[in-house]
Amino acid sequence: MNAPGVPWLHERYAAQALWTEALRRRLLTRINLPTRPNVLEVGSGTGCITGWISNEIDTPVWGIDLHRPALQFAQAIDPDNGYTQADGGSLPFPNACFDLIFCHFLLLWTPDPGSILSEMRRCTREKGWVIAFAEPDYGARIDYPDPLQPLGEYQKQALERSGAHANRGRQLKGLFADAGLQQVHAGLLGGEWGVNPPSDLHLEWDVLHTDLAGSISDAELNQLEQLDRLAWAAQKRILFVPTFYALGQKLA
């Protein structure tokens, strides 16, 4: 299967943004940003979270990413915010210039999250904040009914083959402390399972077909998809990937 294009990635990022919207709103209220703050997203992708934060705080937000096509897409659909190509481990900004620097589903993709968090802290003003809104922990994934349990291990292995660090979520609080942030608070997004399958179920299976192509047989993958859809229809399906968040303040 071919690598997904930017519009597909944007649809995926938009779905992820919905998962954490209530949490983001709650944490923004908690940190009491100044009027018209300076805010940066590291790993902004196609701008889903950058644009949302900008609307919430009613001021432009910066976004950086290494993926130029995603940046071009973001700038085209969101011209009111600033997007530039840069490395999160070497931010092109002076010390102490942002009131908030945040990321969202980023740190699992880097082998050295400490360097990124240290850079985020460096560029944060005294009494400013660093937030990781979402970092999953695929090593603790729960799948029920039991015949669906192999899905979690298959996806974890596929992510690791792609360079992801599947257990990053559980490490998040310690990484914030090691980066010199203070008042560190971490938590876990909850889960709910209603009558209907999630509206983005087709995206989940697009991801699985992409991630698992060549690592298991098409027959097994199709069988797992059928079992998944039947479990949702029978109102028995539980799928939970623990997703952690953390915030910390720069106090010195």
PyMOL commands that set and color helices and strands:
alter all, ss='L'
color gray80, all
select helices_A, chain A and resi 6-19+21-31+48-57+68-77+107-109+113-122+138-140+146-161+168-178+201-212+218-233
alter helices_A, ss='H'
color red, helices_A
select strands_A, chain A and resi 39-42+62-65+82-85+98-103+124-136+142-144+182-188+238-240+243-249
alter strands_A, ss='S'
color yellow, strands_A
deselect
rebuild
show_as cartoon
